[in-house]
Amino acid sequence: MKKKLVFATNNAHKLTEVRAMVGDDFEILSLDDIGCHTDIPETADSLQGNAVMKAEFVRNNYGLDCFADDSGLEVVALGGAPGVHSARYATDGHDHRANIAKLLREMDGQSDRRARFRTVIALMTDGCTHCFEGEVRGEITTEEHGTNGFGYDPVFRPEGHEKTFAEMSDDEKNAISHRARAVAKLVAHLKTMKP
């Protein structure tokens, strides 16, 4: 029988991507699949803290092994901002348009446009917590390019590429993205576990 693992998300795109990478050894459930419709708090001061907080919520309230992720954009010229506040940089909600507009205003006139995307995944299974991190370095463009993806993708160009994340296909982005790199480490760990 397959081991069940909850991925603390209702983002269908993330869920499909992770299920494909994990393969058939584990059954990956969403928050919706376990009847969790709570807006899980993300009030920690780090990406790892938020990922652990979300995983702990599921573990403590549903008693299931699970993993959760948190991602952020860290811009050198802004001292690492927006970082852990990436989703709520300009407003209290997930307003991607407002976040990008604020970022471009803050970066106006900046010559150092280096940035990185980071993802941390916290896995809680068999009473242990393991964290996996992925990052991709690049730069902030001076204007938006492309319509794919979400969040800051139209203004982030990864190192060694001519396109922003939003100009890439899903396959192109997933081959190099911060989340894909963190998920690859998670999958490698899961493969060492007995289902």
N, C-alpha and C positions, 0 to 999 in steps of 0.2 A: 504493500500500500504506500502511495506517495506521501511524503511528509508535507504538511500544509504550512505555508508561511504567509503572513499578512504583509502587504506592502501598504504602509500608511499613507495612501493617496487615493484621490478620486479622479486624477488626471489620466484620461483614457490613453493619451499618447504615450505617457511615461509607462503606464501599465503594459501596453502592447510591446513596447521596446524591451522592457525588462523580462517579460515572459519569454520573448524570443531568445534572449541571451541566456536565460537560465536553463531552457530546454525542458525535457520531460521528467527529470528526476524529482522536481518539486512542483506542488500545486500552489501558484501565487494568487492570493485572494486580495481584493481591494477592500477599502473601508466599507463601501456599499455592500459588498458580499457578506460582511459580518454584521450588517445592520448598524454601523456606526455613522451617524449623521451629525456628530458634534464638530464644531469648528475648534479643532485642537489648538491650544495656545502655542505660540512661538515667541516667547518673551525672553529667551536667553540672550546673552551678549556675544554669542559666537555661533557659527554654522553648526559646529559639532554639538553645542549645547541644545540648539533647536532640534536637531535630528534625534538626539537622545531623548529629549522631552516628548517628542511625538511617539517614538517607539515605546517609551515607558508608559505613556497614556494607554496605548493599546494593550500592552502586557498586563498592566494593573487592572484595567477595566474589563478585559475580555479573556485574560488568561492564555493568550495565544502567542506563539513565537512570531516575531515580526521584524521588519526593518523599515526605516524612514530615512528621507534625505532632506537636505537643505542646501541651497545654492546661493551664491552671491557674486556680484561683479565688484572687483577691487581695482580702483584707479590710482596709479602712483601719484599723480599731481594733486589728487584730492585726499592724500593721506590714507588711502585704502577704502575710502567711501565709494559707493554707498554700502558695500560689504553686506553685513547681516541685515541691513535695512533695505536691500535692493528692491524688494517687492513693494515697499511702502516709502519709497524715497521722496516722492512729491506729495502723496496723499495717504490717507489711512487705508485705502483699498488698493487692489491690484490694477492700477491705471497705467498701463504700459506707455500710452501716448504722453501722459503728463511726466512720467519718469524719464523718458528719453528727452523730452523738451528741457527738463531741469538739468539733466546731465550735460546736454549740449551748451546750455547757458553757462554752467559752471566751468566748462572746458574752453569757452570762448577765449581765444588769444593764448592758450597754453601750447607751448612747443613740445613738451614731454607728454605724449599721448599714450604711453604704455599702460596696459591693464591686464588683468587675468580674471578668468571665470574659475570659481572653485565649487566643487560639490563634496559634501561629506555625507556618507551613508552610515547609519548606526544600526547594527544587527543585534537583536536580543534573542538568544536561543539557548535552551538548556541551562538557564541561569547565568549565562555569560553575556557580556556586551563586547562587541568588536566594532571598530570604526575603520572605514575605508575612504580614502580621499582621492579625488581626481582634479586636475587643473589643466587649463590651456591658456597660454600666454598670447597676447596680441596687442592691438591698439584700438583706440577710439577714433572713429572717422569724424570728419567735420560736418557731415550731413548723413541722412539716412539713405541706405541702398538696399533694395530687395524687399520682398513681401512675405517670404516664408518664415517659419519659426515663430517665436514670441519673445516677449520681454525686450531685452536690449540687443537682440540679434541684428537689427538693421544698422547698428552703429559699432559693432564689434567685428574687427577683421583679425582672424588668427594669424600668428607668425607663419611666414612661408606661403601665404595664400593671397591671391588677388581679390577674392570675394569676401564679403561679410558673411556671417552665419545665415543671414536672411536671404542671401543670393544663392546659397547652396541648396541642393536637394537634401531631403531628410537623410538619405544614405551617406552623402558626403559629410554632412555635419556630424552624424552619429559615429562616423569612423574616427573622428578626432576630438569630439566634445568632452568636456570635463565630466559630464554625467556618465558618458559611455566608459570613460577611463575608471571611474569609481565603481561602476557596475561590474566591469571586467574583474576587478579585485574581489568584489563580493562573490561573483560567480566562481572564481578560482577557490575561494574559501569554502563555499557551499559544496563544491565537488569533493572536498576532503571529508565532508560529513557523511555519515551513513543515513540514507533516507529511511 
